[in-house]
């Protein structure tokens, strides 16, 4: 996957909090293809924009 990192979120967020997934979902709602990947060395979740077509959120958001 080739993409551009647009946001980074610490991996140690509160239980039940998914800020990186929520950020990616907002971008997908706007038609931007975005996914979340984990940077294990940096211990952060990265929101990455790709040139692929946007897919609906798997979490549903409702």
N, C-alpha and C positions, 0 to 999 in steps of 0.2 A: 504494500500500500504506500502510495506517495501522497503526502498531504502537508498542510501547514498547521502548526500548533497555534491555536488561538486563545486558549485558556489553560491554566494549570491549577489544580486543587490539591491540598494536602490529603494524604491517604488516611490520616488519623481523625477524620471528622466524627461527629456524634453518631451513635448507633441509629440507624434508620434514616440518616441524612445522605442524600445522593446528589450533591451539588453539580458534579461533572455531568451526570446523566441528565439532570434537569436543564443544564445549559445546552447540551447537545440537542435535547428534545426541542427547546425553543428555536434553535437554529434550523432544525428540520422542519418545524412548523412554518418557517419563513422560506422554505424551499432550498435551503443550503444543506448539502450532504455533510453530515458531521457524525463522528463516532468517538468513543472514549477508549483510550488505551492506558495501560498502567506502565509507568516508568519505575521498574523495580529498584534500580540503583538510587534514583532520586526520591523514592517513596511518595510519588505524586500521581494523580490521575490527570491525563492530558486530553483536552478536547481538540480533535483534529478535523479540519475541513478537508474534504477530498473533492476531486473533480467528478466523482461518480454521482448519478442521480440520487436524490434524497429518498430514504425509505421511511415509512411510518415508524414511530416509536414502539418498541416492544413492550414498554411498561404501560401503554395505553393512556396515561396521563389523566384518567378520570377518577 
